[in-house]
Amino acid sequence: MSRLFEPVTFRSGATSKNRIALAALTNAQSHEDGTLGDDELHWLERRARGGFGLVATCACHVAREGQGFAGELGIWGDQHLEGLTRLASALNAHGAMGVVQIFHGGARAIGSPAGEQPFSASPSEGVRAATEADLARVIAQFADAAARAQRAGFGGVELHGAHGYLLTQFLSATGNVRNDAWGGSLAGRARLIRDVTRAVRERVPAPFVVGVRLSPEDFGNARGLDLDESVQVARWLAEDGVDFVHLSLWDAHQNTKKRPDQHALTVFRAALPPEVRLIVAGALWSLQDAEAMLDMGADVIALGRAAIANPDWGLQVADPAWQPTRPPLSPGALRERAVSDVFVQYLRKFKGFVEG
């Protein structure tokens, strides 16, 4: 039996029944006010039923003005608790560990009240620089969101420090040109994500899991990131109490750009204490893909596209003869996989995923 099916225990004491995770995926299936939509519930519950030991929600905004996408699940107010509790209960019923990914869009936010500019580390077109008051408020909002997730019955949260959202905007050497204590050196640029991590960790009790997702190097909207700086940030976050570091690699079969002879997993594994778990995502489809990541130091593998196309991946992959379904898939086939019409439309943004 593959190690993929062995349980994994996090440093705070919680255990996932296996090493298979659903990565946080934008799906646009909730309501305008951030309350849970039934389609989002069905999408996530279906993967829990399909054998995923750790199931992450989409990125959930910790502030109304921090929303990144239409139809995004919110966690910024107690009005969201009823739906979050329903969702956590549904995931728990299948033995999955539910994890809420929490984030703030910063410069990429769409939810700012009328007449208010979104804020980021530094000003740009249509975006203002965050003030001390903004940052104090955001840190408190992340802590409040984690507390709501814990009250709702989830097993943990994942801080979204990847993909160019607010925490990444502060980490960026090119996007953060502040000359105060929140910018300049790496220590200054990492201050926000560290303060958020510590505030969250202090707010929730063990065995509630606190992890972070990082983009180790530039890709897509994540810019101004250096591999060695990202490793140092991960070391600091380990000191601050994270249970896991989730590496968002997009293509986990490739080595790092900065050191083409080394894979990000081996670099981060060597830098982090063994009790800090490593999760990896990026174009993983088969049992062989997953086992290769475990061999390089991953503790958990996270699936995105493969989980959309194969809701029972966590069960079916135990059969050595099984081969996962790959895109393109018809809208009807996606609906059979608990992907609503709204989510199907969103997936049309990705070339070759939806047929017809």
RATA-V127689 format. One record per residue. N is the residue number from 1. SS is DSSP state (~ for helix, > for strand, _ for the rest). PSI is psi in degrees with one decimal (NA if undefined). D_FIRST is the distance of its C-alpha to the first C-alpha in Angstrom with 1 decimal. Layout:
BEGIN
n->[N,N]
ss->[SS,SS]
psi->[PSI,PSI]
d_first->[D_FIRST,D_FIRST]
END
This chain:
BEGIN
n->[1,2,3,4,5,6,7,8,9,10,11,12,13,14,15,16,17,18,19,20,21,22,23,24,25,26,27,28,29,30,31,32,33,34,35,36,37,38,39,40,41,42,43,44,45,46,47,48,49,50,51,52,53,54,55,56,57,58,59,60,61,62,63,64,65,66,67,68,69,70,71,72,73,74,75,76,77,78,79,80,81,82,83,84,85,86,87,88,89,90,91,92,93,94,95,96,97,98,99,100,101,102,103,104,105,106,107,108,109,110,111,112,113,114,115,116,117,118,119,120,121,122,123,124,125,126,127,128,129,130,131,132,133,134,135,136,137,138,139,140,141,142,143,144,145,146,147,148,149,150,151,152,153,154,155,156,157,158,159,160,161,162,163,164,165,166,167,168,169,170,171,172,173,174,175,176,177,178,179,180,181,182,183,184,185,186,187,188,189,190,191,192,193,194,195,196,197,198,199,200,201,202,203,204,205,206,207,208,209,210,211,212,213,214,215,216,217,218,219,220,221,222,223,224,225,226,227,228,229,230,231,232,233,234,235,236,237,238,239,240,241,242,243,244,245,246,247,248,249,250,251,252,253,254,255,256,257,258,259,260,261,262,263,264,265,266,267,268,269,270,271,272,273,274,275,276,277,278,279,280,281,282,283,284,285,286,287,288,289,290,291,292,293,294,295,296,297,298,299,300,301,302,303,304,305,306,307,308,309,310,311,312,313,314,315,316,317,318,319,320,321,322,323,324,325,326,327,328,329,330,331,332,333,334,335,336,337,338,339,340,341,342,343,344,345,346,347,348,349,350,351,352,353,354,355,356]
ss->[_,_,~,~,~,_,_,>,>,_,_,_,_,_,>,>,_,_,_,>,>,>,_,_,_,_,_,_,_,_,_,_,_,_,_,_,_,~,~,~,~,~,~,~,~,~,~,~,~,_,_,_,_,>,>,>,>,>,>,>,>,_,_,~,~,~,_,_,_,_,_,_,_,>,_,_,_,~,~,~,~,~,~,~,~,~,~,~,~,~,~,~,~,_,_,_,>,>,>,>,>,>,>,_,_,~,~,~,_,_,_,_,_,_,_,_,_,>,>,>,_,_,_,>,_,_,>,>,>,_,_,~,~,~,~,~,~,~,~,~,~,~,~,~,~,~,~,~,~,~,~,~,_,_,_,>,>,>,>,>,>,_,_,_,_,~,~,~,~,~,~,_,_,_,_,_,_,_,_,_,_,_,_,_,_,~,~,~,~,_,~,~,~,~,~,~,~,~,~,~,~,~,~,_,_,_,_,_,>,>,>,>,>,>,_,_,_,_,>,_,_,>,_,_,_,_,~,~,~,~,~,~,~,~,~,~,~,~,~,_,_,_,_,>,>,>,>,>,_,_,_,_,_,_,_,_,_,_,_,_,_,_,_,~,~,~,~,~,~,~,~,_,_,_,_,_,>,>,>,>,>,_,_,_,_,_,~,~,~,~,~,~,~,~,~,_,_,_,_,>,>,>,>,_,~,~,~,~,~,_,_,_,~,~,~,~,_,_,_,_,_,_,_,_,_,_,_,_,>,>,~,~,~,~,~,~,_,_,_,_,~,~,~,~,~,~,~,_,_,_,_,_,_,>,>,_]
psi->[134.7,149.1,-17.7,-27.7,5.7,146.1,157.9,129.6,133.2,160.7,-25.5,-8.7,-13.9,150.3,133.8,140.4,-20.9,-173.3,30.5,122.9,146.0,119.8,152.2,126.8,129.3,129.8,-10.7,29.9,10.1,-172.5,164.5,-31.6,6.4,-3.1,154.6,132.3,147.9,-34.8,-37.3,-41.4,-48.2,-40.1,-46.3,-41.7,-36.2,-37.5,-35.3,-41.9,-26.1,11.3,5.4,122.3,-31.0,124.1,115.3,140.5,174.0,170.7,120.6,126.9,136.0,-6.8,145.9,-40.9,-1.0,6.3,137.6,-24.1,154.1,147.0,24.3,138.5,134.6,157.6,29.0,-4.4,158.6,-15.6,-15.4,-9.7,-38.4,-48.4,-40.6,-37.7,-41.4,-43.0,-46.9,-41.4,-39.7,-41.2,-43.9,-32.8,-23.9,8.9,15.4,150.8,115.0,132.8,128.5,122.1,123.3,140.5,170.1,133.0,-23.7,-126.6,-20.9,9.6,148.3,-5.3,12.9,138.1,154.6,131.5,-5.5,134.7,143.1,158.4,158.4,-167.7,-45.3,157.0,150.5,-176.0,118.3,4.0,134.4,163.6,136.9,139.2,170.5,-40.0,-40.9,-45.9,-38.7,-40.4,-44.2,-43.4,-44.3,-36.1,-39.6,-44.1,-41.8,-41.7,-43.0,-40.8,-38.7,-42.1,-41.9,-42.1,-34.5,-16.6,9.7,161.0,-12.3,-179.9,154.7,117.6,128.1,92.2,26.5,176.3,17.6,19.8,-170.3,-47.3,-36.6,-35.5,-35.8,-34.0,-24.4,128.0,-22.5,-30.8,-24.2,101.6,27.7,152.7,19.5,-163.0,-6.6,7.8,-161.8,-108.9,166.8,-38.7,-39.2,-44.4,-27.0,-3.1,-42.5,-49.8,-31.7,-42.9,-39.2,-47.8,-47.3,-40.0,-41.6,-46.2,-37.2,-23.9,-25.8,143.6,154.9,146.9,23.9,131.2,135.9,116.2,176.5,140.8,131.9,146.8,110.7,-31.0,173.5,133.6,133.2,-124.3,-8.0,109.1,156.2,26.1,135.7,137.6,-49.4,-34.7,-40.4,-37.9,-43.1,-40.2,-43.7,-40.4,-46.0,-42.0,-33.0,-41.9,-32.1,-4.9,13.5,147.3,-30.5,156.9,124.2,114.2,116.6,102.9,-12.5,-50.1,97.2,-2.9,-9.4,147.3,175.7,154.0,-36.9,-37.6,86.0,-12.2,1.9,142.6,147.2,-36.6,-45.2,-34.8,-48.7,-36.6,-39.0,-25.9,-20.8,149.9,149.9,-25.6,-13.0,114.6,149.3,127.3,142.1,140.7,152.0,90.0,41.0,129.0,-42.6,170.7,-38.8,-40.5,-47.2,-44.7,-32.9,-38.0,-40.7,-39.1,-27.7,-0.9,-3.6,146.2,-28.2,141.9,139.4,133.5,140.9,-83.4,-38.6,-31.9,-30.8,-46.2,-21.4,80.4,-21.8,22.4,-42.0,-21.6,-44.5,-28.7,-14.1,-19.6,113.5,-22.9,-10.2,139.1,131.1,147.6,138.7,154.3,161.7,151.7,145.0,158.0,-37.0,-43.0,-36.0,-39.5,-36.9,-19.4,22.4,38.6,113.4,170.5,-35.9,-43.9,-38.5,-45.2,-40.2,-41.2,-17.9,-15.7,-20.7,111.5,128.6,5.6,-45.4,130.2,136.4,NA]
d_first->[0.0,3.8,6.6,8.1,7.3,8.7,12.5,15.1,18.6,21.7,24.7,26.8,24.5,22.8,19.0,17.0,14.3,12.0,12.8,14.1,17.9,20.8,23.4,26.9,28.7,32.4,33.0,36.6,36.0,37.9,41.6,44.3,44.7,41.1,40.3,37.1,37.3,35.7,34.1,32.4,31.1,29.8,28.1,26.2,25.5,24.1,21.3,20.6,20.4,18.1,15.2,16.5,16.1,19.2,22.0,25.0,28.4,30.7,32.9,35.3,38.8,40.1,43.7,45.4,46.8,43.4,42.0,40.5,40.1,41.7,39.8,37.8,36.6,38.8,38.4,41.9,43.6,43.3,44.0,40.3,39.0,39.1,36.9,34.5,34.2,33.5,30.8,29.2,29.4,27.8,24.8,24.5,24.7,21.3,19.8,19.9,21.7,24.7,26.2,29.6,30.4,34.0,36.5,40.1,41.1,44.1,45.9,43.5,44.3,45.9,46.7,49.7,52.7,55.6,57.6,55.1,53.5,49.8,49.3,47.3,47.6,50.5,52.8,52.5,54.0,53.9,51.9,53.4,52.3,50.7,53.1,52.4,52.7,50.2,47.6,48.3,47.8,44.5,43.0,44.1,42.7,39.2,39.4,40.8,38.0,35.3,37.2,37.3,33.6,33.1,35.8,34.2,31.0,28.7,26.3,27.6,29.4,28.9,32.1,32.6,33.9,33.1,34.6,38.2,38.8,41.0,38.9,38.3,42.0,42.9,40.5,41.9,44.4,46.2,46.1,47.0,50.5,51.6,53.8,53.2,50.5,48.0,48.2,49.2,46.9,43.1,43.6,45.9,43.7,40.7,42.8,42.1,38.3,38.6,41.1,39.1,36.0,38.0,39.8,36.6,35.0,38.2,38.4,35.1,33.8,30.6,27.8,28.7,26.8,29.0,27.6,29.3,28.7,30.4,31.5,31.5,34.1,36.5,35.2,36.9,38.7,37.4,40.1,41.6,38.3,37.7,34.4,35.8,37.4,34.2,32.4,35.4,35.2,31.5,32.6,35.4,33.2,30.9,34.2,35.1,32.1,29.5,25.9,24.5,25.7,24.6,25.5,26.8,26.7,27.4,25.9,23.1,23.1,26.6,27.7,30.4,33.9,35.6,33.6,32.3,30.6,28.4,25.7,26.3,23.0,23.9,27.5,26.7,24.0,26.7,29.2,27.5,26.8,23.2,23.5,24.3,21.2,21.1,20.3,20.8,21.9,23.5,22.9,19.1,18.1,15.0,11.3,12.9,15.5,13.3,11.3,14.8,16.1,13.7,14.7,18.3,18.3,17.3,15.9,15.8,16.3,19.1,19.9,23.5,24.5,21.1,21.0,24.6,23.9,20.5,20.8,17.7,15.5,13.3,12.7,13.1,10.9,7.8,10.0,10.1,13.8,14.7,17.1,18.5,22.1,24.4,28.0,30.7,30.4,33.5,34.7,34.1,30.4,30.1,31.9,29.4,26.8,28.9,30.7,34.4,37.3,38.0,34.5,34.9,38.2,36.6,33.9,36.8,37.5,34.5,35.6,33.8,31.6,33.8,35.3,39.0]
END
